[in-house]
Amino acid sequence: MDLERTGPGALSWRLSSHPITLLTFLAFRVSSLLVYLFGLLLFTDSLVMIFIATILLLAADFYYLKNIAGRRLVGLRWWNEVDPSTGDSHWVFESSEPGTKVINATDSRFFWLAIYAQPLLWFVLAVVALFRLNFIWLPLVAIALALTITNSLAFSRCDKFSQASNLAGSAFSSGNLAGSIASNMLGRFFSR
């Protein structure tokens, strides 16, 4: 084997820190697309059964990615909370502590590639459905786009939040220039 192909970050599931999680994540990502594309040819002649199977696979993918794969593969998790008194909704982002979890480069590469590739593939399928005048499939593709884009945006924001939190945390906790400036400013503020 070529060392360059099997180094850190290579696209080989065998280099994953969590191979079962990674393979399950990829299986959910691919299965909904395969059922949508080949369901009528290989499984059944019923449009309703293909619709239901694809929706169930998309829902399972959404849940598994949001709650399990994101946390185990890249140390990120998100959810949406609604304030019962005002009805306002806000996103909550969670990331693992910087020193507690080492993110495997292979897991990270698979994760981010799959997270951004799937919405693009569903968009292409939407365009194909429009050009072939298969309007009956557009609601399914719209649901798939909504679920995959939501996860993509949420994990992108969660990653940015995590990087900003890590930067701020390192500035306050380390003995570097930014940390000393911040502690001096806070000390002056509270000493008055």
C-alpha positions in Angstrom: 0.0 0.0 0.0 1.1 3.5 -0.7 1.8 5.4 2.5 0.3 8.6 1.1 -3.1 6.9 0.6 -3.2 5.5 4.1 -1.9 8.5 6.1 -4.0 10.5 8.5 -7.1 11.9 6.9 -7.2 9.4 4.1 -10.6 8.3 2.9 -10.4 4.8 4.3 -12.9 3.7 6.9 -10.3 1.4 8.4 -8.4 4.5 9.7 -11.5 5.7 11.6 -11.5 5.9 15.4 -15.2 4.9 15.3 -15.6 2.6 12.2 -19.1 1.3 13.2 -20.4 4.9 13.7 -18.8 6.0 10.5 -20.1 3.1 8.4 -23.6 3.5 9.9 -23.5 7.3 9.2 -22.5 6.6 5.6 -25.1 3.9 5.2 -27.9 6.2 6.2 -26.5 9.0 4.0 -26.4 6.7 0.9 -29.5 4.5 1.5 -32.0 7.3 1.2 -30.5 8.3 -2.2 -30.3 4.7 -3.4 -33.9 4.0 -2.4 -35.1 7.2 -4.2 -33.0 6.4 -7.3 -33.5 2.7 -7.7 -36.6 1.9 -5.6 -38.9 1.7 -8.5 -36.5 -0.5 -10.5 -35.4 -2.9 -7.8 -37.8 -3.0 -4.9 -41.4 -2.2 -5.7 -43.7 -0.5 -8.2 -45.4 1.5 -5.6 -44.6 5.2 -5.5 -46.0 5.4 -2.0 -43.8 2.7 -0.6 -40.7 4.4 -2.1 -41.8 7.8 -0.7 -42.4 6.3 2.8 -39.1 4.3 2.8 -37.1 7.4 1.7 -38.7 9.6 4.3 -38.0 7.1 7.0 -34.4 6.7 5.9 -34.0 10.5 5.8 -35.5 10.9 9.3 -33.2 8.1 10.6 -30.2 9.8 9.0 -31.2 13.2 10.4 -31.5 11.8 13.9 -28.4 9.6 13.8 -26.2 12.5 12.4 -27.5 15.1 14.8 -27.3 13.0 18.0 -24.8 10.3 17.5 -22.4 10.6 14.5 -21.7 14.3 14.9 -20.8 13.9 18.5 -18.7 10.8 18.1 -17.0 11.7 14.8 -16.2 15.4 15.2 -17.3 16.2 18.7 -20.2 18.5 17.7 -23.9 18.4 18.6 -26.7 20.9 18.1 -30.4 21.3 19.0 -33.1 24.0 18.9 -34.8 25.2 22.0 -38.0 27.2 22.2 -38.6 29.6 25.1 -42.1 28.7 26.4 -42.9 32.2 27.6 -42.0 34.1 24.5 -42.1 31.4 21.8 -38.7 32.5 20.6 -36.5 29.8 19.1 -32.7 29.6 19.4 -30.1 27.2 18.4 -27.8 25.6 21.0 -24.4 24.3 20.0 -22.3 21.9 21.9 -18.8 20.8 21.3 -16.4 18.6 23.2 -13.8 20.3 25.4 -10.6 21.1 23.5 -8.3 18.8 25.5 -10.7 15.9 26.1 -11.3 14.6 22.5 -8.9 14.2 19.7 -10.7 14.3 16.4 -9.5 11.7 13.9 -8.7 13.4 10.6 -10.3 10.5 8.6 -13.5 10.8 10.6 -13.6 14.5 10.1 -12.9 14.3 6.4 -15.7 11.7 5.8 -18.1 13.7 8.0 -17.7 17.0 6.3 -17.6 15.5 2.8 -20.8 13.6 3.4 -22.5 16.5 5.2 -22.0 18.9 2.2 -22.3 16.4 -0.6 -25.8 15.1 0.2 -27.6 18.4 -0.1 -25.9 19.0 -3.4 -27.0 15.5 -4.7 -30.6 16.2 -3.6 -30.5 19.5 -5.4 -29.3 17.8 -8.6 -32.2 15.3 -8.2 -34.6 18.2 -7.8 -33.4 19.8 -11.0 -33.7 16.4 -12.8 -37.2 15.9 -11.5 -38.2 19.4 -12.8 -36.6 18.8 -16.2 -38.3 15.4 -16.5 -41.6 16.8 -15.3 -41.8 14.4 -12.5 -43.6 16.8 -10.2 -44.9 13.9 -8.0 -41.3 13.5 -6.6 -40.8 17.2 -5.8 -42.3 17.1 -2.3 -40.0 14.2 -1.3 -37.0 16.0 -2.7 -38.0 19.2 -0.9 -38.2 17.3 2.4 -34.8 15.7 1.7 -33.3 19.2 1.0 -34.9 20.7 4.1 -33.5 17.9 6.4 -30.0 17.8 4.8 -29.5 21.6 4.5 -30.7 22.0 8.1 -28.0 19.6 9.4 -25.4 21.1 7.1 -26.1 24.6 8.3 -26.4 23.6 11.9 -23.1 21.7 12.0 -21.3 24.5 10.1 -22.5 27.0 12.7 -21.7 24.5 15.5 -18.1 24.1 14.1 -17.7 27.9 13.9 -19.0 28.3 17.4 -16.7 25.6 18.6 -13.6 27.2 17.0 -14.6 30.6 18.5 -15.1 29.1 21.9 -11.8 27.3 21.8 -10.0 30.5 20.7 -11.7 32.5 23.5 -11.0 29.8 26.0 -7.4 29.6 25.1 -7.0 33.4 25.3 -8.4 33.5 28.8 -6.7 30.3 30.2 -3.2 30.5 28.8 -0.5 32.9 29.8 -0.2 34.6 26.5 -0.5 38.2 25.7 -4.3 38.1 24.9 -5.0 36.3 28.2 -3.0 38.7 30.3 -4.7 41.7 28.6 -8.1 40.2 29.1 -7.5 39.4 32.8 -6.0 42.9 33.4 -9.1 44.5 31.8 -11.5 42.4 33.9 -9.4 43.1 37.0 -9.6 46.9 36.4 -13.3 46.7 35.7 -14.1 44.9 39.0 -11.6 46.8 41.2 -13.5 50.1 40.8 
